[in-house]
Amino acid sequence: MLWQLVEQVDGHDRGENARRIQQALEALRGQMLRLLEVVSIGLFEKLDAAHVCRNSQFKDEAALAVYHEYPLQLAVKPLVAVCCILRQQVINYRT
């Protein structure tokens, strides 16, 4: 998942919001069995650059289904929604 962020929200600049999102998502690591969450942030001044990149890896499809309804994951969505101006899903595949 790639997100572009607004310049400022609730007194936090883009960099601060990227770090807030990163911390919220990384806090999920270890909270769910069968989930490995990796989040990277990069702040670029290009207009078309993503500011947050999220790579989620799941042991199986059942873990992905649980993740979509997991309360801690759902709690992160409002933060992302208020900070995000563009969301792009890069790839979704099964091995």
MARZANU-863238 format. One record per residue: residue number from 1; x, y, z of N, C-alpha, C, O in turn. Coordinates in steps of 0.05 Angstrom, whole numbers, plus 5000, padded with zeros to 4 digits. Layout:
BEGIN
[rec NUM, [X, Y, Z], [X, Y, Z], [X, Y, Z], [X, Y, Z]]
...
This chain:
BEGIN
[rec 1, [5017, 4977, 5000], [5000, 5000, 5000], [5018, 5025, 5000], [5038, 5026, 5015]]
[rec 2, [5011, 5044, 4984], [5026, 5069, 4983], [5006, 5092, 4990], [4984, 5093, 4980]]
[rec 3, [5016, 5110, 5006], [4999, 5133, 5013], [5014, 5159, 5009], [5038, 5161, 5015]]
[rec 4, [5001, 5179, 4997], [5011, 5206, 4997], [4996, 5221, 5019], [4972, 5217, 5023]]
[rec 5, [5010, 5238, 5033], [4998, 5252, 5057], [4995, 5281, 5052], [5010, 5294, 5036]]
[rec 6, [4975, 5293, 5065], [4971, 5322, 5064], [4995, 5336, 5078], [5009, 5323, 5093]]
[rec 7, [4998, 5361, 5073], [5021, 5376, 5085], [5019, 5378, 5115], [5039, 5376, 5129]]
[rec 8, [4994, 5382, 5125], [4991, 5386, 5154], [4963, 5377, 5162], [4943, 5383, 5149]]
[rec 9, [4961, 5364, 5186], [4936, 5356, 5198], [4939, 5359, 5228], [4958, 5349, 5240]]
[rec 10, [4919, 5372, 5240], [4918, 5374, 5269], [4945, 5384, 5282], [4953, 5374, 5303]]
[rec 11, [4958, 5402, 5269], [4983, 5413, 5279], [5007, 5396, 5275], [5029, 5403, 5285]]
[rec 12, [5005, 5374, 5260], [5027, 5357, 5254], [5034, 5360, 5224], [5016, 5359, 5207]]
[rec 13, [5060, 5363, 5218], [5067, 5364, 5190], [5069, 5337, 5177], [5065, 5316, 5191]]
[rec 14, [5074, 5336, 5151], [5074, 5311, 5137], [5093, 5290, 5149], [5086, 5267, 5151]]
[rec 15, [5117, 5299, 5156], [5136, 5280, 5167], [5127, 5269, 5194], [5130, 5245, 5199]]
[rec 16, [5116, 5286, 5211], [5105, 5276, 5236], [5082, 5257, 5232], [5081, 5236, 5246]]
[rec 17, [5065, 5262, 5213], [5042, 5244, 5208], [5052, 5218, 5196], [5041, 5197, 5203]]
[rec 18, [5072, 5219, 5180], [5084, 5194, 5169], [5094, 5177, 5192], [5090, 5152, 5192]]
[rec 19, [5108, 5189, 5210], [5119, 5174, 5233], [5096, 5164, 5252], [5098, 5142, 5263]]
[rec 20, [5075, 5180, 5255], [5052, 5171, 5271], [5039, 5146, 5259], [5032, 5127, 5273]]
[rec 21, [5035, 5147, 5233], [5024, 5124, 5219], [5042, 5100, 5221], [5033, 5077, 5227]]
[rec 22, [5068, 5104, 5217], [5087, 5082, 5219], [5086, 5070, 5247], [5085, 5045, 5249]]
[rec 23, [5087, 5086, 5267], [5086, 5076, 5295], [5060, 5060, 5301], [5061, 5039, 5313]]
[rec 24, [5038, 5071, 5291], [5012, 5057, 5296], [5011, 5030, 5282], [5001, 5011, 5294]]
[rec 25, [5021, 5029, 5258], [5021, 5003, 5243], [5041, 4983, 5255], [5036, 4960, 5257]]
[rec 26, [5065, 4993, 5262], [5085, 4976, 5273], [5077, 4965, 5301], [5087, 4944, 5309]]
[rec 27, [5060, 4980, 5314], [5050, 4970, 5340], [5033, 4945, 5337], [5029, 4930, 5357]]
[rec 28, [5023, 4939, 5313], [5008, 4915, 5308], [5025, 4890, 5308], [5016, 4868, 5312]]
[rec 29, [5051, 4894, 5302], [5069, 4872, 5300], [5070, 4858, 5328], [5074, 4871, 5348]]
[rec 30, [5067, 4832, 5327], [5067, 4816, 5352], [5040, 4815, 5365], [5036, 4799, 5384]]
[rec 31, [5021, 4830, 5356], [4994, 4830, 5368], [4976, 4809, 5355], [4956, 4800, 5367]]
[rec 32, [4983, 4800, 5331], [4968, 4780, 5317], [4986, 4757, 5309], [5008, 4762, 5299]]
[rec 33, [4977, 4733, 5313], [4992, 4710, 5303], [4990, 4711, 5272], [4970, 4719, 5261]]
[rec 34, [5011, 4701, 5259], [5012, 4698, 5230], [5013, 4725, 5215], [5006, 4726, 5191]]
[rec 35, [5022, 4746, 5228], [5024, 4772, 5215], [5052, 4783, 5218], [5063, 4784, 5240]]
[rec 36, [5064, 4792, 5196], [5089, 4806, 5196], [5083, 4833, 5182], [5076, 4833, 5159]]
[rec 37, [5087, 4855, 5196], [5080, 4881, 5185], [5106, 4897, 5182], [5121, 4900, 5201]]
[rec 38, [5111, 4906, 5158], [5135, 4922, 5153], [5125, 4949, 5141], [5111, 4949, 5122]]
[rec 39, [5134, 4971, 5154], [5126, 4997, 5144], [5151, 5014, 5140], [5168, 5015, 5157]]
[rec 40, [5152, 5027, 5117], [5174, 5045, 5111], [5163, 5072, 5105], [5141, 5075, 5094]]
[rec 41, [5178, 5093, 5113], [5170, 5120, 5106], [5193, 5133, 5090], [5216, 5127, 5095]]
[rec 42, [5185, 5150, 5072], [5204, 5165, 5057], [5191, 5191, 5050], [5170, 5192, 5038]]
[rec 43, [5203, 5213, 5057], [5192, 5239, 5051], [5207, 5252, 5028], [5230, 5259, 5030]]
[rec 44, [5193, 5254, 5005], [5205, 5266, 4981], [5189, 5290, 4974], [5165, 5291, 4979]]
[rec 45, [5202, 5309, 4962], [5188, 5333, 4954], [5175, 5331, 4926], [5161, 5350, 4918]]
[rec 46, [5178, 5309, 4913], [5165, 5305, 4887], [5135, 5303, 4891], [5126, 5291, 4911]]
[rec 47, [5119, 5315, 4873], [5090, 5315, 4876], [5078, 5288, 4874], [5057, 5282, 4885]]
[rec 48, [5091, 5270, 4858], [5080, 5244, 4853], [5091, 5222, 4872], [5086, 5198, 4867]]
[rec 49, [5107, 5229, 4891], [5120, 5209, 4909], [5101, 5201, 4931], [5085, 5217, 4942]]
[rec 50, [5102, 5176, 4939], [5088, 5166, 4962], [5104, 5173, 4987], [5129, 5174, 4986]]
[rec 51, [5091, 5177, 5009], [5104, 5185, 5034], [5106, 5161, 5053], [5124, 5160, 5069]]
[rec 52, [5087, 5143, 5052], [5087, 5119, 5069], [5082, 5095, 5051], [5064, 5095, 5034]]
[rec 53, [5098, 5075, 5055], [5095, 5049, 5041], [5091, 5028, 5062], [5106, 5025, 5081]]
[rec 54, [5070, 5012, 5058], [5064, 4991, 5077], [5064, 4964, 5062], [5051, 4961, 5042]]
[rec 55, [5080, 4945, 5073], [5082, 4918, 5062], [5073, 4899, 5084], [5087, 4895, 5103]]
[rec 56, [5050, 4887, 5080], [5040, 4868, 5100], [5043, 4840, 5089], [5036, 4834, 5066]]
[rec 57, [5053, 4822, 5105], [5056, 4794, 5098], [5041, 4777, 5117], [5043, 4781, 5142]]
[rec 58, [5026, 4758, 5107], [5010, 4740, 5123], [5017, 4711, 5117], [5024, 4704, 5095]]
[rec 59, [5015, 4695, 5138], [5022, 4667, 5134], [5002, 4653, 5116], [5009, 4634, 5102]]
[rec 60, [4977, 4661, 5117], [4957, 4648, 5100], [4933, 4667, 5097], [4932, 4688, 5108]]
[rec 61, [4914, 4658, 5080], [4891, 4675, 5074], [4873, 4679, 5098], [4861, 4701, 5100]]
[rec 62, [4872, 4660, 5116], [4856, 4663, 5140], [4867, 4686, 5157], [4851, 4701, 5169]]
[rec 63, [4893, 4688, 5159], [4905, 4710, 5174], [4898, 4737, 5162], [4893, 4756, 5177]]
[rec 64, [4897, 4739, 5136], [4889, 4764, 5122], [4860, 4771, 5128], [4854, 4794, 5134]]
[rec 65, [4843, 4751, 5128], [4814, 4756, 5134], [4811, 4766, 5163], [4795, 4784, 5168]]
[rec 66, [4825, 4755, 5181], [4824, 4764, 5209], [4835, 4792, 5212], [4823, 4809, 5226]]
[rec 67, [4856, 4798, 5198], [4869, 4825, 5199], [4849, 4847, 5191], [4849, 4868, 5203]]
[rec 68, [4833, 4842, 5170], [4815, 4863, 5160], [4794, 4870, 5181], [4783, 4893, 5180]]
[rec 69, [4788, 4853, 5200], [4768, 4859, 5221], [4781, 4862, 5248], [4766, 4865, 5268]]
[rec 70, [4807, 4862, 5250], [4821, 4863, 5276], [4818, 4891, 5288], [4825, 4911, 5275]]
[rec 71, [4809, 4893, 5313], [4803, 4919, 5325], [4827, 4939, 5325], [4824, 4962, 5320]]
[rec 72, [4851, 4929, 5331], [4874, 4947, 5331], [4881, 4958, 5303], [4889, 4980, 5300]]
[rec 73, [4877, 4941, 5283], [4881, 4950, 5255], [4859, 4970, 5248], [4865, 4990, 5235]]
[rec 74, [4835, 4965, 5256], [4813, 4983, 5250], [4817, 5010, 5263], [4808, 5031, 5253]]
[rec 75, [4830, 5010, 5286], [4835, 5035, 5301], [4855, 5053, 5287], [4855, 5077, 5291]]
[rec 76, [4872, 5042, 5269], [4892, 5058, 5254], [4879, 5072, 5231], [4888, 5093, 5222]]
[rec 77, [4857, 5061, 5220], [4845, 5072, 5196], [4837, 5102, 5197], [4842, 5116, 5178]]
[rec 78, [4826, 5111, 5220], [4819, 5140, 5221], [4843, 5158, 5218], [4842, 5179, 5205]]
[rec 79, [4866, 5151, 5230], [4890, 5166, 5228], [4899, 5168, 5199], [4906, 5189, 5188]]
[rec 80, [4900, 5145, 5185], [4908, 5144, 5157], [4888, 5161, 5141], [4897, 5176, 5123]]
[rec 81, [4863, 5157, 5145], [4842, 5171, 5129], [4845, 5202, 5131], [4843, 5215, 5111]]
[rec 82, [4850, 5212, 5154], [4852, 5241, 5158], [4878, 5252, 5146], [4879, 5276, 5138]]
[rec 83, [4899, 5236, 5145], [4925, 5245, 5136], [4929, 5241, 5106], [4947, 5253, 5094]]
[rec 84, [4914, 5223, 5094], [4919, 5213, 5067], [4904, 5229, 5046], [4880, 5235, 5049]]
[rec 85, [4918, 5236, 5024], [4904, 5248, 5001], [4903, 5229, 4978], [4887, 5233, 4959]]
[rec 86, [4920, 5208, 4978], [4920, 5188, 4957], [4928, 5161, 4968], [4948, 5159, 4983]]
[rec 87, [4914, 5140, 4961], [4920, 5113, 4970], [4921, 5095, 4945], [4904, 5096, 4928]]
[rec 88, [4943, 5080, 4944], [4946, 5061, 4921], [4954, 5034, 4931], [4973, 5031, 4946]]
[rec 89, [4939, 5014, 4923], [4946, 4986, 4929], [4965, 4977, 4907], [4958, 4979, 4883]]
[rec 90, [4988, 4967, 4914], [5008, 4960, 4895], [5004, 4932, 4884], [5003, 4928, 4859]]
[rec 91, [5001, 4913, 4902], [4998, 4885, 4892], [4984, 4869, 4914], [4988, 4874, 4938]]
[rec 92, [4969, 4851, 4905], [4955, 4833, 4923], [4955, 4805, 4910], [4942, 4801, 4890]]
[rec 93, [4971, 4788, 4920], [4974, 4762, 4908], [4976, 4739, 4928], [4981, 4744, 4952]]
[rec 94, [4972, 4716, 4919], [4975, 4692, 4936], [4999, 4676, 4925], [5003, 4675, 4901]]
[rec 95, [5013, 4663, 4943], [5035, 4646, 4935], [5026, 4617, 4935], [5041, 4599, 4929]]
